[in-house]
Amino acid sequence: MTSEFMYSVKLFCVGVAIGVVLSVLGFVGYEKFIEKPEIVEVEVPVEVEAPKPEITIEYVDKKLENLGELATAEMTYNGLYSIVEGNIPFITQKGFSMTYEAQVKAGIDVSAIEVEVTDKEVVVTLPAAEIQTSYVNPESIQFYDEKMALFNWTEKTDVTEAITSAEADVKEKADLDGLLERASKQAEYIVKGLLEDAVGDLKVVVEQGE
């Protein structure tokens, strides 16, 4: 090979080397020139599951303490009461008929509820429902068909006596058994509703006591 050819090859290699060096320097300078975005670490809050309450008899009792006002059944009874006293018509015999309206409420005694907690169940035993109130509205009482007596008839039967008679009439004629049954069913339904979402995986068993 001629010396001129070798010289040209050397010049070419030197040019290539210089080009590579300049490219590297240019790339490094470009990276320094461009501002890199700042990386900000964001902490994602971890949801902590609330501790599950311990299911105890005291816990269940607390849930049921306001059950009394809810577990009730009511009925309105419109009654007719008649009475005749004395034996001799128009002399000693007196009598009257009256209509009245009574509000009767039945429910359970919350303090008599029994609770048992096992590994699998919450057993609630309800006491038998009972008549809690029987109220006769005095303003609803209307008298008619009064039989006048000559010697012993007062202008109107005493209101207190009329209310007492009406209350006794309610106990004798109103469908109190049906009312008591509805109160028991109402209490059972409400107990299950109050506890099923509050005792976790435990099964709620409601029983009717005596």
Backbone as CSV, one residue per row, in Angstrom:
resi,resn,N_x,N_y,N_z,CA_x,CA_y,CA_z,C_x,C_y,C_z
1,MET,0.840,-1.184,0.000,0.000,0.000,0.000,0.884,1.247,0.000
2,THR,0.421,2.290,-0.658,1.177,3.532,-0.733,1.045,4.283,0.560
3,SER,2.000,5.150,0.770,1.999,5.951,1.997,0.836,6.925,2.028
4,GLU,0.402,7.367,0.855,-0.732,8.307,0.789,-2.035,7.624,1.232
5,PHE,-2.147,6.353,0.836,-3.367,5.613,1.211,-3.415,5.393,2.714
6,MET,-2.301,5.011,3.286,-2.245,4.792,4.708,-2.538,6.069,5.477
7,TYR,-2.062,7.164,4.985,-2.291,8.465,5.616,-3.790,8.807,5.601
8,SER,-4.460,8.474,4.478,-5.910,8.756,4.357,-6.716,7.918,5.342
9,VAL,-6.259,6.664,5.519,-6.950,5.781,6.460,-6.826,6.302,7.881
10,LYS,-5.616,6.774,8.238,-5.389,7.308,9.575,-6.263,8.527,9.825
11,LEU,-6.330,9.395,8.802,-7.180,10.587,8.940,-8.651,10.205,9.140
12,PHE,-9.103,9.195,8.440,-10.514,8.745,8.555,-10.792,8.219,9.955
13,CYS,-9.875,7.402,10.487,-10.067,6.823,11.831,-10.079,7.911,12.886
14,VAL,-9.166,8.892,12.719,-9.148,9.998,13.674,-10.458,10.780,13.619
15,GLY,-10.981,10.976,12.436,-12.258,11.702,12.299,-13.410,10.965,12.957
16,VAL,-13.382,9.651,12.739,-14.457,8.850,13.356,-14.370,8.923,14.869
17,ALA,-13.153,8.823,15.430,-12.983,8.871,16.891,-13.447,10.204,17.453
18,ILE,-13.047,11.294,16.741,-13.465,12.632,17.189,-14.976,12.764,17.157
19,GLY,-15.604,12.191,16.106,-17.071,12.251,16.009,-17.753,11.524,17.151
20,VAL,-17.215,10.367,17.530,-17.799,9.603,18.640,-17.682,10.375,19.936
21,VAL,-16.477,10.967,20.156,-16.269,11.735,21.392,-17.217,12.909,21.466
22,LEU,-17.346,13.636,20.351,-18.256,14.788,20.324,-19.707,14.367,20.572
23,SER,-20.107,13.210,20.032,-21.493,12.724,20.234,-21.750,12.419,21.695
24,VAL,-20.761,11.767,22.340,-20.919,11.435,23.763,-21.012,12.698,24.597
25,LEU,-20.114,13.643,24.342,-20.139,14.901,25.083,-21.437,15.665,24.865
26,GLY,-21.929,15.616,23.621,-23.203,16.300,23.340,-24.367,15.655,24.064
27,PHE,-24.393,14.333,24.144,-25.485,13.632,24.828,-25.476,13.918,26.324
28,VAL,-24.236,13.916,26.904,-24.115,14.210,28.330,-24.555,15.622,28.620
29,GLY,-24.155,16.534,27.769,-24.573,17.923,27.961,-26.069,18.095,27.798
30,TYR,-26.673,17.366,26.887,-28.121,17.442,26.683,-28.861,16.949,27.912
31,GLU,-28.385,15.853,28.520,-29.036,15.318,29.716,-28.923,16.285,30.875
32,LYS,-27.740,16.974,30.939,-27.582,17.955,32.005,-28.468,19.158,31.770
33,PHE,-28.670,19.489,30.517,-29.485,20.660,30.187,-30.960,20.429,30.501
34,ILE,-31.460,19.215,30.238,-32.873,18.891,30.485,-33.076,18.616,31.968
35,GLU,-34.022,19.340,32.569,-34.327,19.163,33.994,-35.184,17.924,34.181
36,LYS,-34.728,17.013,34.953,-35.469,15.791,35.196,-36.607,16.069,36.182
37,PRO,-37.790,15.504,35.933,-38.905,15.723,36.869,-38.611,15.109,38.228
38,GLU,-39.046,15.851,39.265,-38.834,15.364,40.628,-39.836,14.257,40.954
39,ILE,-39.369,13.197,41.461,-40.227,12.060,41.806,-40.667,12.218,43.258
40,VAL,-41.993,12.352,43.450,-42.554,12.539,44.782,-43.244,11.246,45.208
41,GLU,-42.846,10.759,46.326,-43.467,9.544,46.849,-44.701,9.908,47.658
42,VAL,-45.842,9.356,47.285,-47.106,9.620,47.964,-47.497,8.393,48.767
43,GLU,-47.753,8.631,50.035,-48.173,7.531,50.901,-49.676,7.334,50.781
44,VAL,-50.070,6.157,50.394,-51.488,5.823,50.276,-51.965,5.283,51.621
45,PRO,-52.974,5.983,52.230,-53.428,5.503,53.546,-54.005,4.099,53.466
46,VAL,-53.627,3.321,54.389,-54.113,1.940,54.450,-55.328,1.891,55.362
47,GLU,-56.435,1.388,54.833,-57.655,1.282,55.624,-57.481,0.222,56.708
48,VAL,-57.684,0.678,57.921,-57.561,-0.244,59.058,-58.949,-0.711,59.457
49,GLU,-59.158,-1.979,59.413,-60.464,-2.540,59.762,-60.732,-2.357,61.253
50,ALA,-61.923,-1.797,61.540,-62.292,-1.562,62.939,-62.377,-2.898,63.684
51,PRO,-61.915,-2.911,64.903,-61.966,-4.168,65.663,-63.402,-4.615,65.895
52,LYS,-63.628,-5.884,65.748,-64.970,-6.417,65.947,-65.295,-6.471,67.435
53,PRO,-66.526,-6.058,67.790,-66.875,-6.079,69.217,-66.978,-7.507,69.740
54,GLU,-66.674,-7.648,71.004,-66.826,-8.952,71.641,-68.308,-9.179,71.942
55,ILE,-68.843,-10.272,71.445,-70.272,-10.560,71.606,-70.475,-11.222,72.963
56,THR,-70.995,-10.456,73.892,-71.264,-10.960,75.232,-72.733,-10.738,75.570
57,ILE,-73.151,-11.273,76.694,-74.529,-11.064,77.141,-74.769,-9.580,77.388
58,GLU,-73.790,-8.895,77.974,-73.929,-7.467,78.242,-74.065,-6.685,76.942
59,TYR,-73.309,-7.092,75.925,-73.374,-6.431,74.619,-74.763,-6.583,74.008
60,VAL,-75.310,-7.792,74.062,-76.639,-8.045,73.495,-77.713,-7.301,74.291
61,ASP,-77.594,-7.314,75.623,-78.559,-6.590,76.462,-78.589,-5.111,76.101
62,LYS,-77.424,-4.542,75.820,-77.339,-3.126,75.460,-78.097,-2.859,74.165
63,LYS,-77.995,-3.785,73.230,-78.703,-3.632,71.965,-80.211,-3.721,72.142
64,LEU,-80.659,-4.460,73.158,-82.089,-4.707,73.338,-82.737,-3.781,74.360
65,GLU,-81.972,-2.855,74.947,-82.514,-2.070,76.061,-83.660,-1.153,75.639
66,ASN,-83.723,-0.751,74.373,-84.804,0.115,73.910,-85.891,-0.661,73.160
67,LEU,-85.915,-1.946,73.376,-86.866,-2.788,72.653,-88.305,-2.552,73.089
68,GLY,-88.524,-2.158,74.346,-89.869,-2.099,74.912,-90.859,-1.293,74.092
69,GLU,-90.466,-0.077,73.680,-91.389,0.774,72.949,-91.645,0.267,71.535
70,LEU,-90.705,-0.514,70.998,-90.847,-0.996,69.629,-91.670,-2.268,69.551
71,ALA,-91.445,-3.152,70.503,-92.085,-4.463,70.449,-93.460,-4.425,71.095
72,THR,-94.350,-3.656,70.516,-95.705,-3.561,71.044,-96.707,-3.683,69.903
73,ALA,-97.899,-4.032,70.272,-99.011,-4.065,69.313,-100.178,-3.329,69.956
74,GLU,-100.913,-2.598,69.147,-102.027,-1.810,69.657,-103.306,-2.127,68.895
75,MET,-104.409,-1.887,69.542,-105.699,-2.050,68.892,-106.671,-1.007,69.427
76,THR,-107.597,-0.611,68.587,-108.698,0.263,68.997,-109.966,-0.576,69.033
77,TYR,-110.615,-0.576,70.185,-111.817,-1.404,70.358,-113.014,-0.493,70.591
78,ASN,-114.015,-0.644,69.768,-115.270,0.086,69.934,-116.296,-0.861,70.551
79,GLY,-116.681,-0.551,71.793,-117.535,-1.471,72.529,-118.932,-0.945,72.788
80,LEU,-119.821,-1.880,73.069,-121.204,-1.589,73.476,-121.446,-2.315,74.786
81,TYR,-121.841,-1.558,75.801,-122.055,-2.129,77.121,-123.460,-1.772,77.599
82,SER,-124.186,-2.792,78.061,-125.555,-2.570,78.544,-125.711,-3.186,79.920
83,ILE,-126.510,-2.548,80.749,-126.765,-3.069,82.093,-128.167,-2.683,82.522
84,VAL,-128.819,-3.601,83.245,-130.142,-3.346,83.829,-130.079,-3.788,85.280
85,GLU,-130.496,-2.919,86.209,-130.487,-3.234,87.629,-131.896,-3.067,88.189
86,GLY,-132.210,-3.867,89.180,-133.546,-3.808,89.785,-134.479,-4.830,89.157
87,ASN,-135.544,-5.098,89.872,-136.459,-6.160,89.445,-137.828,-5.658,88.991
88,ILE,-138.283,-4.522,89.516,-139.635,-4.061,89.212,-139.576,-2.965,88.153
89,PRO,-140.070,-3.243,86.959,-140.031,-2.229,85.902,-140.703,-0.934,86.351
90,PHE,-140.117,0.197,86.002,-140.628,1.554,86.248,-140.655,1.927,87.730
91,ILE,-140.287,1.032,88.639,-140.291,1.359,90.069,-138.849,1.338,90.603
92,THR,-138.224,0.163,90.526,-136.844,0.068,91.009,-135.858,-0.264,89.892
93,GLN,-136.361,-0.555,88.717,-135.467,-0.980,87.651,-134.848,0.230,86.960
94,LYS,-133.550,0.160,86.791,-132.850,1.191,86.028,-131.817,0.498,85.142
95,GLY,-131.434,1.146,84.139,-130.447,0.547,83.236,-130.029,1.537,82.166
96,PHE,-128.995,1.168,81.444,-128.525,2.026,80.364,-127.663,1.192,79.427
97,SER,-127.446,1.736,78.283,-126.483,1.187,77.336,-125.501,2.303,77.008
98,MET,-124.311,1.927,76.732,-123.327,2.944,76.357,-122.372,2.382,75.317
99,THR,-121.898,3.247,74.471,-120.826,2.915,73.537,-119.569,3.647,73.990
100,TYR,-118.429,3.085,73.642,-117.171,3.683,74.078,-116.062,3.240,73.130
101,GLU,-114.949,3.933,73.227,-113.763,3.575,72.450,-112.602,3.354,73.410
102,ALA,-111.883,2.263,73.208,-110.758,1.930,74.088,-109.514,1.664,73.257
103,GLN,-108.387,2.120,73.791,-107.082,1.839,73.187,-106.371,0.808,74.065
104,VAL,-106.018,-0.313,73.466,-105.376,-1.398,74.215,-103.995,-1.647,73.623
105,LYS,-102.996,-1.719,74.497,-101.618,-1.949,74.067,-101.069,-3.191,74.760
106,ALA,-100.403,-4.029,73.958,-99.780,-5.244,74.495,-98.306,-5.240,74.138
107,GLY,-97.482,-5.824,75.001,-96.048,-5.880,74.740,-95.373,-6.852,75.675
108,ILE,-94.048,-6.793,75.709,-93.283,-7.698,76.558,-92.517,-6.893,77.609
109,ASP,-92.184,-7.565,78.683,-91.372,-6.980,79.739,-89.898,-7.172,79.360
110,VAL,-89.248,-6.093,78.923,-87.873,-6.193,78.432,-86.930,-6.706,79.516
111,SER,-87.182,-6.349,80.764,-86.300,-6.780,81.852,-86.342,-8.294,82.067
112,ALA,-87.362,-8.959,81.516,-87.486,-10.415,81.686,-86.895,-11.190,80.515
113,ILE,-86.272,-10.507,79.557,-85.640,-11.196,78.434,-84.398,-11.938,78.929
114,GLU,-84.231,-13.161,78.453,-83.053,-13.956,78.806,-82.167,-14.126,77.574
115,VAL,-80.856,-13.942,77.761,-79.898,-14.009,76.656,-78.821,-15.038,76.978
116,GLU,-78.497,-15.845,75.979,-77.406,-16.810,76.103,-76.522,-16.697,74.867
117,VAL,-75.212,-16.634,75.055,-74.261,-16.502,73.951,-73.346,-17.713,73.943
118,THR,-73.274,-18.393,72.786,-72.365,-19.517,72.612,-71.384,-19.181,71.484
119,ASP,-70.562,-20.152,71.122,-69.596,-19.942,70.043,-70.271,-19.806,68.685
120,LYS,-71.489,-20.284,68.572,-72.170,-20.291,67.283,-73.475,-19.509,67.269
121,GLU,-74.092,-19.295,68.434,-75.436,-18.724,68.454,-75.589,-17.654,69.532
122,VAL,-76.553,-16.779,69.278,-77.080,-15.880,70.307,-78.543,-16.269,70.494
123,VAL,-78.849,-16.821,71.654,-80.205,-17.305,71.918,-80.917,-16.294,72.823
124,VAL,-82.041,-15.769,72.322,-82.826,-14.792,73.077,-84.181,-15.410,73.386
125,THR,-84.502,-15.490,74.663,-85.796,-16.030,75.085,-86.674,-14.871,75.550
126,LEU,-87.794,-14.691,74.862,-88.702,-13.594,75.169,-89.765,-14.037,76.170
127,PRO,-90.128,-13.165,77.093,-91.244,-13.494,77.986,-92.557,-13.413,77.226
128,ALA,-93.582,-14.020,77.786,-94.901,-13.963,77.154,-95.395,-12.520,77.115
129,ALA,-96.042,-12.169,76.032,-96.604,-10.826,75.910,-97.747,-10.657,76.904
130,GLU,-97.961,-9.421,77.321,-99.022,-9.131,78.277,-99.684,-7.809,77.931
131,ILE,-100.915,-7.628,78.414,-101.613,-6.361,78.213,-100.947,-5.306,79.093
132,GLN,-100.449,-4.259,78.471,-99.745,-3.221,79.214,-100.671,-2.080,79.631
133,THR,-101.518,-1.648,78.715,-102.456,-0.570,79.037,-103.791,-0.836,78.363
134,SER,-104.835,-0.368,79.030,-106.185,-0.420,78.464,-106.862,0.891,78.846
135,TYR,-106.957,1.778,77.888,-107.436,3.125,78.163,-108.773,3.366,77.484
136,VAL,-109.771,3.709,78.285,-111.091,4.069,77.756,-111.172,5.592,77.723
137,ASN,-111.405,6.124,76.564,-111.512,7.571,76.408,-112.844,8.055,76.962
138,PRO,-112.834,8.852,78.043,-114.102,9.305,78.637,-114.968,10.091,77.658
139,GLU,-114.330,10.840,76.769,-115.085,11.650,75.816,-115.783,10.809,74.760
140,SER,-115.381,9.549,74.633,-116.010,8.690,73.623,-117.271,8.017,74.155
141,ILE,-117.514,8.077,75.482,-118.660,7.381,76.078,-119.956,8.112,75.731
142,GLN,-120.892,7.355,75.216,-122.225,7.893,74.905,-123.279,6.963,75.497
143,PHE,-124.218,7.560,76.256,-125.293,6.789,76.883,-126.551,6.887,76.032
144,TYR,-127.325,5.811,76.068,-128.641,5.856,75.432,-129.485,4.721,75.994
145,ASP,-130.760,4.737,75.656,-131.713,3.715,76.106,-131.766,3.640,77.633
146,GLU,-131.812,4.791,78.285,-131.868,4.802,79.745,-133.282,4.473,80.217
147,LYS,-133.374,3.541,81.159,-134.665,3.144,81.715,-134.853,3.903,83.022
148,MET,-135.829,4.776,83.056,-136.034,5.627,84.222,-136.661,4.841,85.365
149,ALA,-136.209,5.086,86.584,-136.814,4.517,87.786,-137.314,5.666,88.648
150,LEU,-138.411,5.447,89.356,-139.064,6.539,90.075,-138.302,6.973,91.318
151,PHE,-137.603,6.041,92.014,-137.075,6.373,93.331,-135.536,6.394,93.438
152,ASN,-134.844,5.726,92.560,-133.407,5.586,92.784,-132.553,5.909,91.550
153,TRP,-133.077,6.673,90.676,-132.336,6.986,89.452,-131.621,8.312,89.595
154,THR,-130.297,8.333,89.306,-129.546,9.578,89.283,-129.541,10.116,87.865
155,GLU,-129.160,11.357,87.708,-129.213,11.987,86.393,-128.350,11.242,85.372
156,LYS,-127.215,10.818,85.767,-126.315,10.123,84.836,-125.416,9.182,85.636
157,THR,-125.115,8.015,85.094,-124.198,7.102,85.772,-122.847,7.789,85.908
158,ASP,-122.250,7.632,87.061,-120.961,8.265,87.314,-119.943,7.843,86.256
159,VAL,-119.161,8.812,85.755,-118.218,8.532,84.676,-117.166,7.513,85.113
160,THR,-116.703,7.615,86.336,-115.698,6.660,86.830,-116.234,5.242,86.803
161,GLU,-117.501,5.078,87.232,-118.124,3.754,87.199,-118.283,3.267,85.775
162,ALA,-118.613,4.195,84.876,-118.783,3.813,83.475,-117.457,3.343,82.880
163,ILE,-116.365,4.043,83.186,-115.053,3.651,82.672,-114.651,2.289,83.214
164,THR,-114.903,2.070,84.518,-114.581,0.771,85.113,-115.357,-0.345,84.430
165,SER,-116.626,-0.082,84.156,-117.456,-1.082,83.473,-116.937,-1.327,82.058
166,ALA,-116.531,-0.253,81.373,-116.032,-0.395,80.009,-114.729,-1.189,79.980
167,GLU,-113.844,-0.935,80.934,-112.576,-1.671,80.982,-112.808,-3.163,81.213
168,ALA,-113.766,-3.487,82.071,-114.099,-4.895,82.287,-114.697,-5.501,81.028
169,ASP,-115.470,-4.704,80.302,-116.092,-5.171,79.066,-115.039,-5.454,77.999
170,VAL,-114.006,-4.621,77.957,-112.918,-4.839,76.997,-112.247,-6.178,77.253
171,LYS,-111.938,-6.471,78.514,-111.263,-7.726,78.854,-112.112,-8.940,78.491
172,GLU,-113.428,-8.765,78.558,-114.324,-9.903,78.295,-114.577,-10.109,76.809
173,LYS,-114.663,-9.022,76.038,-115.141,-9.144,74.664,-114.083,-8.898,73.585
174,ALA,-113.088,-8.086,73.883,-112.108,-7.755,72.847,-111.217,-8.959,72.538
175,ASP,-110.682,-8.993,71.325,-109.808,-10.093,70.902,-108.404,-9.866,71.461
176,LEU,-108.261,-10.040,72.765,-106.974,-9.809,73.404,-105.966,-10.907,73.075
177,ASP,-106.442,-12.120,72.845,-105.526,-13.205,72.484,-104.825,-12.891,71.167
178,GLY,-105.595,-12.389,70.220,-105.003,-12.026,68.934,-104.005,-10.890,69.079
179,LEU,-104.326,-9.938,69.954,-103.418,-8.817,70.204,-102.119,-9.298,70.835
180,LEU,-102.207,-10.192,71.795,-101.014,-10.732,72.453,-100.143,-11.513,71.470
181,GLU,-100.773,-12.248,70.597,-100.017,-13.002,69.594,-99.275,-12.060,68.653
182,ARG,-99.930,-10.972,68.260,-99.266,-9.999,67.384,-98.103,-9.323,68.092
183,ALA,-98.261,-9.042,69.374,-97.173,-8.422,70.138,-95.969,-9.359,70.222
184,SER,-96.211,-10.642,70.408,-95.117,-11.617,70.479,-94.376,-11.704,69.148
185,LYS,-95.115,-11.761,68.050,-94.506,-11.823,66.726,-93.723,-10.546,66.425
186,GLN,-94.283,-9.415,66.823,-93.611,-8.141,66.611,-92.282,-8.106,67.363
187,ALA,-92.279,-8.559,68.605,-91.051,-8.577,69.407,-90.003,-9.494,68.771
188,GLU,-90.430,-10.656,68.322,-89.500,-11.598,67.696,-88.877,-11.007,66.436
189,TYR,-89.702,-10.372,65.615,-89.225,-9.778,64.368,-88.212,-8.670,64.647
190,ILE,-88.484,-7.826,65.612,-87.607,-6.694,65.920,-86.291,-7.173,66.521
191,VAL,-86.338,-8.176,67.393,-85.108,-8.711,67.996,-84.168,-9.221,66.906
192,LYS,-84.695,-9.970,65.971,-83.855,-10.483,64.891,-83.272,-9.340,64.071
193,GLY,-84.097,-8.323,63.795,-83.609,-7.193,63.023,-82.516,-6.418,63.733
194,LEU,-82.618,-6.302,65.056,-81.626,-5.559,65.825,-80.294,-6.303,65.955
195,LEU,-80.350,-7.634,65.995,-79.156,-8.404,66.326,-78.437,-9.019,65.124
196,GLU,-79.152,-9.341,64.066,-78.515,-10.083,62.979,-77.335,-9.334,62.362
197,ASP,-77.400,-8.010,62.314,-76.293,-7.230,61.756,-75.292,-6.795,62.824
198,ALA,-75.502,-7.209,64.060,-74.659,-6.730,65.155,-73.840,-7.828,65.824
199,VAL,-74.071,-9.078,65.442,-73.372,-10.178,66.133,-72.478,-10.973,65.190
200,GLY,-72.120,-10.366,64.072,-71.196,-11.030,63.159,-71.751,-12.307,62.556
201,ASP,-70.955,-13.359,62.638,-71.339,-14.640,62.027,-72.191,-15.513,62.937
202,LEU,-72.488,-15.040,64.124,-73.292,-15.845,65.030,-74.744,-15.884,64.558
203,LYS,-75.374,-17.018,64.751,-76.776,-17.184,64.383,-77.666,-16.655,65.505
204,VAL,-78.701,-15.904,65.128,-79.638,-15.371,66.110,-80.854,-16.293,66.209
205,VAL,-81.097,-16.794,67.401,-82.236,-17.687,67.650,-83.149,-16.997,68.672
206,VAL,-84.404,-16.796,68.296,-85.362,-16.145,69.194,-86.414,-17.173,69.581
207,GLU,-86.588,-17.343,70.884,-87.573,-18.300,71.377,-88.615,-17.587,72.226
208,GLN,-89.813,-18.135,72.230,-90.903,-17.595,73.055,-90.962,-18.354,74.364
209,GLY,-90.878,-17.599,75.466,-90.948,-18.222,76.782,-92.376,-18.359,77.261
210,GLU,-92.510,-18.761,78.484,-93.837,-18.938,79.072,-94.392,-17.591,79.544
